[in-house]
Amino acid sequence: MVSCAYDHHDTCMGLIVGTGTNMCYMELQKNIGTIDDGDPNDGSEMCINTEWGAFGDNSGALESVKTFYDEIVDSESPNKGQHVYEKMISGMYMGEIVRRIIVDLHKDKELFESIDPNSVLLSCGLSTAFVSQVLHPGFGTTQIQQYLTGFGVKANENDCNLLKRICEVVSSRAAHLCAVGVVAVAKRIAQNRGTKAPTVGVDGSVYRRHPTFKKILLSKTKQLAPDLDISFKLSTDGSGRGAALVAAVESRLQHLQTKSPVE
């Protein structure tokens, strides 16, 4: 968020969609219950780290959209029952959800003519890079078949079409769920600031490299919030430049506070 705000001054939200996912935004200090009450008319703001990957963990808000595959992936994860929202969106788990679906359909003889017993598709940990590759715009049936041979898979044209559809559905759902979170925070910003055009600084491997995620995220965001003009700006080196900018601002504030009236 800070790195992006250096170039786009109306940036008030920061989104990461990579191995994990999270969101931060600027909140009015008077609305933050964990700090001392201040002047209710004070417009000072503070950055809030939402840790939105944990959304729904205790409230059950995601129960209506969770699937059998989400439950399996969660149960076999290192942090069972935690950060379920993140597991439905992020790059760490997207490939594994797709892999679980593939395995079940193959067992039911609905997908692939054969899979080598030693294939990574039959063991945990399929990378989301697999999903991105299958959905690559230049990948047709022949290219997918050739790609799958590296996984010990023999596939016909129908198999390739079904595999592509699986990857599309899992990817679209991830982007849609992410859009829900973005819109919820953007509406909070609109309520606090009165602005209907918030800018989101965004980064992460899924957003940058997945061939369809970004487009779907933007489209669903507009559909869910037609009254808002939410814009996404790619953030550069948030962990480096962003951190340096925060340190620079803090240093400047400290200097101003210690500066004598004469100076």
Sequence and secondary structure as in RCSB ss.txt:
>XXXX:A:sequence
MVSCAYDHHDTCMGLIVGTGTNMCYMELQKNIGTIDDGDPNDGSEMCINTEWGAFGDNSGALESVKTFYDEIVDS
ESPNKGQHVYEKMISGMYMGEIVRRIIVDLHKDKELFESIDPNSVLLSCGLSTAFVSQVLHPGFGTTQIQQYLTG
FGVKANENDCNLLKRICEVVSSRAAHLCAVGVVAVAKRIAQNRGTKAPTVGVDGSVYRRHPTFKKILLSKTKQLA
PDLDISFKLSTDGSGRGAALVAAVESRLQHLQTKSPVE
>XXXX:A:secstr
 HHHHHH TTEEEEEEESSSEEEEEEEEGGG TTS    TT   EEEEE  GGGTTTTT TTTTT  HHHHHHHH
TSTTTTS HHHHTTSHHHHHHHHHHHHHHHHHTT S SEE TT GGGSS   HHHHHHHT TT  HHHHHHHHHT
TTEE  HHHHHHHHHHHHHHHHHHHHHHHHHHHHHHHHHHHHH  S  EEEEE HHHHH TTHHHHHHHHHHHH 
TT   EEEE   IIIIIHHHHHHHHHHHHHHHH  S  
